[in-house]
Amino acid sequence: MRLFEGTQWDRPPRCERCGELEGSCTCPPPAKTMTAPEKQTARLAIEKRKKGKTVTVVRGLSAEENDLVTLLGRLKTACGAGGTRKDDTLEIQGRHLERVRDLLADIGYRVRG
């Protein structure tokens, strides 16, 4: 008898919609639902990092409901600075609170901070 015989890990994975094996399934991928910016609130803050570095932090935007990679690119371009995405948080290097606030408001997000 094998270790996982008769369990869900013994059987090959199947598509939930058509029941075919995942490798031969032809179903389209599920559509990603995006929430309108007007219904979301971005929370802005300035934080200090190691060695006295400051970053502008954007929180409150869900990664499942937004294209955070594209938004981060727009923020970095507008501020002329680097940045990164950590989970649902966007960080822009430097003190750019006003620029980030203006850009997010132009896009349509409600902004706090």
C-alpha positions, 0 to 999 in steps of 0.5 A: 500500500502506498502512503497516499493511496485512496486520498486526494493526493493520490489522484491527479488534479482535475479542473473544477469546471469541466472535470478534465485533467488540469494538463488537458483542460481547455477552460479559460482562466477565471476573470480577475475582478477589479474594484473601481478606484472610487470605492477604495481608500489608499492610506499614505504615510511617511516612515523612516528606515535604517540609516535615516532613509525615508519612504512613502508608504501606500496601504489599503489597496488589495492586490486581488482587486488592483494591478499594484505592479502597474500602479507602482510603476506610475508612482515611481515615474511620477516621483522620479524615485525607486520603490517596491511592493511588499504584499499589499503595501507600496513603498516609494523611496523618499518623501513624496507624500504630496505627489503620491496623493495627487496622482492617486486622487487623479486616478480616482482613489480616495486618499487618507494621510 
